Amino acid sequence: MNKVIVTGSEGKLGHYVVQELNQAGYTVFGTDSRPASGRHGYARYVQADLNQLGEVYGLLADADAVIHLAAIPNPVSYTPERIFTNNVMSTYNIMEAASNLGIKRVIFGSSESAYGFCWAKHPFAPDYLPVNEDHDLLPQESYGLSKQVNEQTGDMFVRRVDMEVFAMRFSMVVAPNEYEREIAAFEHTARHHRSLWSYIDARDAAVACRLALEAEGNDDRVACRLNITASDIISNVSIAELTAKHYPGVQIAEGILDKLTAFVSNERAQARLNWKPQYSWKQVDVKSGS
């Protein structure tokens, strides 16, 4: 799987994924809806519309694997129907073309927003803590719903053509130069409360994408869902204090609270990918962004 196409390659996470793959010796094809910025050394770059199936076939024709990151990244920038249509159809087209071109591995960007907590019109607490991949998906808006549907689309292609699909449930992706802003938001607790104070450094997320390319095949007859999140929370308040204040009635297994370091578990990703986050907001120099 030396030739990898990265969709959304000019985006925030795409930038770090392309860097990671280049450093690992992969031949990287890039595509995005915008012109290439010149930041990357692509083997090939094509500006394309992933909602056009014919264009997608052309993009994937020479690829061995796909990392699909292109999407409208939140529910606030566009109308709900455009968000849903774009995110769902682009992902379907990627998997449809890959399945017919014989591409066996697709890694795509799902989101913790699929659980429904972050953008809920009617806020609700998790059923239990820490939240793992088995928690129900209960989105109340089109963005989270699009991610849930995309995961089900992955399931269908696994069943249909034995494709290996990894659904990467990214938490809030933070680039190194964004930590200063996020740390400054600590005083506004509600900002991170909705996302369970979870985050992932873009560099750690990029490594997880590469390792998903290299992981052994998935024996389950569904897409492999993985929480890609840091092992700590982006808060200077303790887990115990936040739990007592915001989740007093939420089920927590006996003896677990003292061991919790985050409200969203990344244990499955660590085990499945042999991956461990290396970056934390506590160690990052916010002035240099490193």
N, C-alpha and C positions, 0 to 999 in steps of 0.2 A: 504494500500500500504506500508506495513512494510518492505518487502524484495525488495531491490533496487539493480540492477546491474549497475555499473558505468564502461563504456568502456573508455579506455585511462586513467585508474585510477592511473597509475604511472607517468602521465605527469604533467606539471606545474599546470594547472587548476584542473585536476583530483585529485591531492594531496589535494587541499583545499576543493573540493567537498566531498571527502571521510571523511575528518575531520569534516566538517559541518554535514554530515548525521550521523556520529557516535555520535557526541555531542547531536544530536536531538533524539537519540534513535532508529534509523533505523538499520536494519540488512543489512550490506553492502557486496555485492558480487563484487569483482573486476576482471577486465581482461585488459590485455595489450599485446602488441607483445613482450615485454621484461619480464625477470624474475621479481618477486616481490622484492622490495628493502628492505623490512622489516620495512618500515616507518609506516605502517598502521596495525590496528587490523582488518583485513578482517574476515568475517564469512567464506568466501571461496575466493580463488584466483585461476584463471586459465589463463595460458599463451595461447593465441589463435590467430588465423588468422580469422578476421571478413569477409574476402573475400570468406571464405568457408561456404556456407549456412548450411551445416550439423553441423559444429562446433557451429554456432550461435544458432541453435535450442537447442543444449546441454547446452549452456551457459544460455539461457533464460528460461529453463524448469521450474525452481523453483521460478522465479522472479515475483513480482507484478507490477513493473514499471522499466523503463530503462532511465538512463541518458547517452546519447551516445556522448562522447567527443573525441573518437579516430578518428584521421585524420592526414594526412600530413598537417602541420599548415601554410604553406606558399608556394608561387610558385617558390621558388629559390632552394630548396634542392634536388629536383628530376626532372626528365623529365616531360613535360606537360602531356603526355599520362598516365604516372604512377600516377601522382597526381589526374587526373580526374577519372581514373578507380578505384583507391583505395578509394577515398572519396565518390564516387557515389555508388559503389557496396556495400561497407561496410554498408552504411546507408540504402540502399534498403534491404539488407539481415536482418538488425536489424528489420526493420518495417515489412518485410514479415514474419519473424519468430514470432514476437510479435503478429501480426494479427491472425495467426493460433493457437497460444497458449493462446489466450484470454487475452493478456495483453492490457489494454485499454489506458495507458498513456505512451508516449515516449517524452522525452525532449532531443533535440539534439543541438549540437553546430553549428549554422550557423555563419555568420560573416558580419561585416560591409564591408568587401571586396566584398560582392555581389553587392553593389552599383556601384563598378567599379572604384572609384576614386584612391584608394591606389596604385594599380599596373598597371595603364593604360599605354599602350604604347604611346597613344596619349592623354596626360592629358586634362581634362575637368573640368569645375566647376559644382557644383550642380545647379539644376533648381531653387531651392529656399532654403532659410535658415529660421529656422533650418531644417535639413534633418530629416524627420520622416519616418515611415514604409511604407508610401504610395508613396515615391519617386521611380521612375523607377530604375530597376536593369539593369546596362549597363556594365557588366564586359568585359574586353578585353583579358583575359587570363584564363587558365584552373582552377586555384584555385577558383577565384570568381565565375566562371561558375559552378563549382561543388557545391558550396553552393546554387546557384540559383536553380539548378536541384534538390538538396536535399529538398528544400522547396516545390517544385512542387510534389516531391515524397510524402512528407507529406500530401499535399492536396489530392492526390489520395487515400491514405489509410484512411483519414478522410471520404471521400465519400464512400469508399468500405465497411468499417467495423465500421464506427462511432468511429474510434480511436481518442483520444485526443492528438494532437501533438503540441508541443511548439518549435518554431524555435527561438533560442536565438542568436540574431545578436550581438555577442561580438565585442567590439572594442579591441584595443591592450590590451591584458591582462598583467598586471604588478604585479609581486610578490613583497612583501615588500623589499626584498634584491636587487631589480632591480631599485629602484627609483634613487639611486645615479647616475647610468649610464644614465637614461633618463633625469634627470635634467641637467647633464653635456652636453647633446646634444642640449640644448636650443640655443646655438650659431649657430648650424647647422639647420636653420629654415626649410630647405627642407625636413629634415627627418620626421618631424611631419606634414608638410603641406599636403602631399599626403593623410594622414589619418585624415585630418581636426582637428588635434591636440586632437583627442579623445583617451580616455584610460579608463580602468576599473581595479580597484584593484581586485586581484584574490579572496580576501576574500568576497568582495561585489558580485562578480560573482557567488561564491559558494552559498551564501545566496539566490540569485535569482534562482538558480537551485533548491534548496530545496523548495522555495516558489512556484515554478512551479509545483512541485509534489503535493502541498497542495492546490493549487488554485481550484476554482470551475470550472466545465466543460465549454468548449468553445462551444457556441451556433452556431458560424459561421461554414459554411461547408468547411472551409479551415484550414490549420495549423495556429496557432496563432503566428504571427511574432512580436518579441519584440527587440528593441534596448537595449542592456545591456551595458550601458556606464555611465561614471561619469557625474556629474552635472556641472563640470567645464572643462577647457581645460588644457592640459599639456604645458603651456607656461606662461612666465612672461610678455607677451605683451597683451594689452587689446583686447577684442573682437572687439571693434570699430576700433582700429588701424589695426588689421589683416584683417577685412572686407574691409576697405578702400583700403588696399594695394593689396589684393589677390582676392576679390570678388566684385569689384565696380559695375558690371552690374547685379549681382544676385538679384533676387526678394526677398525682405524682407517686410513683412506686415508692414504697417504704425504703428509706435509706438512700434514695437517689438525690434528694435535694442538696445534700452536702457535697455531692460529687459533680453536680451540674456546672458546666462552664458556659453553656449556651442554651437557648430555648429551642433551637432547631438542631437536630442531630446530623452529623456528617459521617457517622460510623460506617454506614453502608458504602459510601464513596471511598472512604479510607481502605476498607477491606477489599472492595471490588477492583479498585484501580491501583492499589498500593500507593496511595496518594496521601499527603498530609500538608495542610496549609503551612506555609513558611512565614507569612507576613501577618502582623497584627498592628492595629492602630497604636498600640502601646509602645511599639519599638520604632515606628516610622518617624523620621525627622520631617515634620510638617513644612519646614522652611525649604528643605532641599527636595522633598518629595521622594525620598529613597529609604 
